[in-house]
């Protein structure tokens, strides 16, 4: 009986073939699946300065809201930090 159990275990281990060692390697990021015209929306000049300006801070509904602008063609940012000791993004 013991031999049969050892034989079954050995066959199962051999059939496993390493059981996923190939997955332990770091995988490259997936290729972009957006069409080129949409992908172009994410182009930016990484060397351009942000030129962040904070125009106001207010407490609202248990959070601190920062009104900020930055260089670029986008609208102002409004980061929020909940009251308390644990910062969060929203």
C-alpha positions in Angstrom: 0.0 0.0 0.0 2.8 2.4 0.9 4.5 1.7 -2.5 1.4 2.5 -4.3 1.0 5.8 -2.5 4.7 6.7 -3.3 4.1 5.8 -6.9 1.0 7.9 -7.2 2.8 10.8 -5.5 5.8 10.5 -7.9 3.5 10.4 -11.0 1.5 13.4 -9.8 4.7 15.4 -9.1 6.1 14.5 -12.5 2.9 15.4 -14.2 3.0 18.8 -12.6 6.1 19.7 -14.4 7.4 22.2 -11.9 4.0 23.6 -11.0 4.3 27.1 -12.3 8.0 28.0 -12.0 7.5 29.9 -15.3 5.1 32.3 -13.6 7.6 33.4 -11.0 9.5 35.5 -13.6 8.5 39.1 -13.9 6.1 39.6 -16.8 6.3 42.6 -19.2 3.4 45.0 -19.1 0.6 44.3 -21.6 0.7 46.0 -25.0 -1.4 49.0 -25.5 -4.8 48.1 -26.8 -6.1 51.7 -27.5 -6.3 53.0 -31.0 -3.4 55.4 -31.9 -5.7 58.5 -31.9 -6.8 57.7 -28.3 -3.4 56.7 -27.2 -2.1 60.2 -28.3 -4.3 61.8 -25.7 -1.8 60.5 -23.1 1.3 62.0 -24.7 3.1 64.5 -22.6 6.4 66.3 -22.3 8.1 64.7 -19.2 10.7 67.5 -19.1 8.1 70.3 -18.8 7.7 71.9 -15.3 4.4 71.3 -13.5 4.2 74.9 -12.2 1.7 73.9 -9.5 -0.1 76.8 -7.8 -2.4 76.3 -4.8 -5.2 78.9 -5.0 -7.2 77.9 -1.9 -7.9 75.4 0.8 -11.2 74.6 2.4 -12.7 72.2 4.8 -15.8 70.4 3.4 -17.7 67.4 4.5 -15.0 66.0 6.7 -12.2 66.5 4.2 -9.6 69.2 3.3 -10.0 70.3 -0.3 -7.0 71.9 -2.1 -7.8 74.0 -5.2 -4.7 73.8 -7.4 -3.8 74.7 -11.0 -0.8 73.5 -13.0 0.7 74.1 -16.4 -1.0 72.4 -19.2 -4.3 72.3 -21.2 -6.3 70.5 -18.5 -8.7 71.9 -15.9 -7.7 72.6 -12.3 -7.0 69.7 -9.9 -8.9 69.3 -6.6 -7.1 66.9 -4.4 -8.9 65.9 -1.2 -7.6 64.7 2.1 -10.0 63.2 4.7 -9.9 64.5 8.2 -8.0 62.3 10.6 -4.6 60.7 10.5 -4.9 58.4 7.4 -4.4 60.3 4.1 -6.3 59.0 1.1 -6.9 60.1 -2.5 -10.3 60.6 -4.1 
